[in-house]
């Protein structure tokens, strides 16, 4: 593919075709009315997409997003109680991205992401118990207590980690996609990262190789508009991330990250390109995190009003409203899902609390796959 | 046994291992069409094709990380750095990804990757192209660091490194590529990682040397022989894991130790060896351990200054005389 695809980088094109929800640039700079207009638009656009999926599939998406939301709320609680240590980056507000994108791939496809990864891990199929146990530093955790919040791994579901150096996972994902092509499989790789990672050389080096060698990697930039406490406009000269794909002649899309179905559909298009033709895609997903960068973030770089404006576009509420309005879900079902999710999270916490810590001998376990003790002959 | 150069020995190792295992691929700058900046990969593109011998853009961080990802998905990459000076750009992926993946994934993702290429000084290529990087990489648990000094070791160690399931930093020496030595003809000739080699036996003093300093140490031993001093020369071959036992056994016999290295002295491998010997064999030492290291300055261009920056056989011999209280 030598040029961006039709549903590609230009925001104007995307808007015209209404295939993607587009946030008005003015709006993110604080114009409430624009946000409200946008909210209405996103809702209308999502409504148009509901028919593309079966009812059970729609409900499953809602269920997963809600599970991640409640899981993260519980993490915040456990963190403040000192049960989770280290850094803890919550995904609240961005649930539609991981759930929408991962719903578009197969179980044997690969996912790599950054340190804000609990949502992706759960969406890819790691049991919430194993994720929570990892956060609690228990041996039953998905990384056996060695990784913590930022390094979740599960080989059985091809979840290849959270990586905690900004942009570090991007060359790795490119290599996983390289391996799929080398081995002649049709597996695809999803690589998630924040917009701040786009300023790293790793992003540019990877996209260049991916298009040069035609690798089936889908780069999903979760543009939540802040790299820690630095807003995108203070950090990026060209803020249109999708447009950067032009530099590598890589296909690109711009998607509203508050619409789980828009994310899913964009990912499906990218997956098709990757599976059939080993072609990479860059998807910029505009989203917003409702919580701080991490649990220790004082949040003094943005206003409460700004957060509240974005919360009006809460991806879970938006989706539920549409499901209700289209009578795809009733109050009884909503209640039951809420109860199920609460039980799942409670069960995960109980499991994590009751699990043992890693034994002391684990300190030196797994440093090497082929350990050589000093002077082995 | 054929007599071949270190360059040819490395080439044979790559070829034999790639024939043995389809999951091995070779990637780096100029490894294919150009036949390798130092011709180590000569002929491999013709033999194995573009799928397995891949010329990269100049994008060290990118392809160093791509290799780790490919290893996570089941391949066995051999990544060439045109020189290890350029690995500095890739250090994040080597240190943060390759070295730690197995550990932080709770043992789920092994990374069988080899990063190889020349390190240390070359011929008047100045500050940015003349760096000995081994102490950097040897610092990190999860990495193995290998430095051959003979053709046989080069071949046997590279084959072992490729078969190993851990990330291996394999540092060759540009000045040594043309050096010749006997190499067994056996396709399965392996030199195990983590095992030192006694390059010369002796009883009066131990010289530990690696890479370019091994021929220098052997020459120093010859000089000293004529003075009636018998030197044992030990090449650890693998810096991490370090076969300290062989070194300690030698020191227990000779009671004197000189460690020679091309690298800067500060926080270097010689410092590590010295302290480990002190911890294990202090009571056996008859003199303080002496280091002979490269100059503690960036590498200069001028030929005379460059010569002053790299340790010589004479300097090593002088250090041995010092620990033997001969002067």
Boltz contact constraints between the chains, C-beta under 6 A:
constraints:
  - contact:
      token1: [A, 143]
      token2: [B, 105]
      max_distance: 6.0
  - contact:
      token1: [A, 143]
      token2: [B, 106]
      max_distance: 6.0
  - contact:
      token1: [A, 144]
      token2: [B, 106]
      max_distance: 6.0
  - contact:
      token1: [A, 146]
      token2: [B, 103]
      max_distance: 6.0
  - contact:
      token1: [A, 146]
      token2: [B, 104]
      max_distance: 6.0
  - contact:
      token1: [A, 146]
      token2: [B, 106]
      max_distance: 6.0
  - contact:
      token1: [A, 147]
      token2: [B, 104]
      max_distance: 6.0
  - contact:
      token1: [A, 151]
      token2: [B, 104]
      max_distance: 6.0
  - contact:
      token1: [A, 153]
      token2: [B, 105]
      max_distance: 6.0
  - contact:
      token1: [A, 153]
      token2: [B, 108]
      max_distance: 6.0
  - contact:
      token1: [A, 155]
      token2: [B, 108]
      max_distance: 6.0
  - contact:
      token1: [A, 160]
      token2: [B, 72]
      max_distance: 6.0
  - contact:
      token1: [A, 165]
      token2: [B, 92]
      max_distance: 6.0
  - contact:
      token1: [A, 165]
      token2: [B, 96]
      max_distance: 6.0
  - contact:
      token1: [A, 168]
      token2: [B, 96]
      max_distance: 6.0
  - contact:
      token1: [A, 171]
      token2: [B, 62]
      max_distance: 6.0
  - contact:
      token1: [A, 171]
      token2: [B, 65]
      max_distance: 6.0
  - contact:
      token1: [A, 171]
      token2: [B, 66]
      max_distance: 6.0
  - contact:
      token1: [A, 172]
      token2: [B, 65]
      max_distance: 6.0
  - contact:
      token1: [A, 172]
      token2: [B, 68]
      max_distance: 6.0
  - contact:
      token1: [A, 172]
      token2: [B, 69]
      max_distance: 6.0
  - contact:
      token1: [A, 174]
      token2: [B, 66]
      max_distance: 6.0
  - contact:
      token1: [A, 175]
      token2: [B, 66]
      max_distance: 6.0
  - contact:
      token1: [A, 175]
      token2: [B, 69]
      max_distance: 6.0
  - contact:
      token1: [A, 175]
      token2: [B, 70]
      max_distance: 6.0
  - contact:
      token1: [A, 176]
      token2: [B, 69]
      max_distance: 6.0
  - contact:
      token1: [A, 176]
      token2: [B, 73]
      max_distance: 6.0
  - contact:
      token1: [A, 178]
      token2: [B, 66]
      max_distance: 6.0
  - contact:
      token1: [A, 178]
      token2: [B, 70]
      max_distance: 6.0
  - contact:
      token1: [A, 179]
      token2: [B, 70]
      max_distance: 6.0
  - contact:
      token1: [A, 179]
      token2: [B, 73]
      max_distance: 6.0
  - contact:
      token1: [A, 179]
      token2: [B, 75]
      max_distance: 6.0
  - contact:
      token1: [A, 201]
      token2: [B, 61]
      max_distance: 6.0
  - contact:
      token1: [A, 202]
      token2: [B, 61]
      max_distance: 6.0
  - contact:
      token1: [A, 205]
      token2: [B, 59]
      max_distance: 6.0
  - contact:
      token1: [A, 205]
      token2: [B, 61]
      max_distance: 6.0
  - contact:
      token1: [A, 205]
      token2: [B, 62]
      max_distance: 6.0
  - contact:
      token1: [A, 206]
      token2: [B, 62]
      max_distance: 6.0
  - contact:
      token1: [A, 209]
      token2: [B, 62]
      max_distance: 6.0
  - contact:
      token1: [A, 366]
      token2: [B, 102]
      max_distance: 6.0
  - contact:
      token1: [A, 366]
      token2: [B, 103]
      max_distance: 6.0
  - contact:
      token1: [A, 366]
      token2: [B, 107]
      max_distance: 6.0
  - contact:
      token1: [A, 367]
      token2: [B, 103]
      max_distance: 6.0
  - contact:
      token1: [A, 367]
      token2: [B, 141]
      max_distance: 6.0
  - contact:
      token1: [A, 367]
      token2: [B, 142]
      max_distance: 6.0
  - contact:
      token1: [A, 368]
      token2: [B, 166]
      max_distance: 6.0
  - contact:
      token1: [A, 369]
      token2: [B, 102]
      max_distance: 6.0
  - contact:
      token1: [A, 369]
      token2: [B, 110]
      max_distance: 6.0
  - contact:
      token1: [A, 369]
      token2: [B, 165]
      max_distance: 6.0
  - contact:
      token1: [A, 369]
      token2: [B, 166]
      max_distance: 6.0
  - contact:
      token1: [A, 370]
      token2: [B, 164]
      max_distance: 6.0
  - contact:
      token1: [A, 370]
      token2: [B, 165]
      max_distance: 6.0
  - contact:
      token1: [A, 370]
      token2: [B, 166]
      max_distance: 6.0
  - contact:
      token1: [A, 372]
      token2: [B, 193]
      max_distance: 6.0
  - contact:
      token1: [A, 372]
      token2: [B, 194]
      max_distance: 6.0
  - contact:
      token1: [A, 372]
      token2: [B, 241]
      max_distance: 6.0
  - contact:
      token1: [A, 374]
      token2: [B, 241]
      max_distance: 6.0
  - contact:
      token1: [A, 374]
      token2: [B, 244]
      max_distance: 6.0
  - contact:
      token1: [A, 374]
      token2: [B, 245]
      max_distance: 6.0
  - contact:
      token1: [A, 375]
      token2: [B, 243]
      max_distance: 6.0
  - contact:
      token1: [A, 375]
      token2: [B, 245]
      max_distance: 6.0
  - contact:
      token1: [A, 376]
      token2: [B, 194]
      max_distance: 6.0
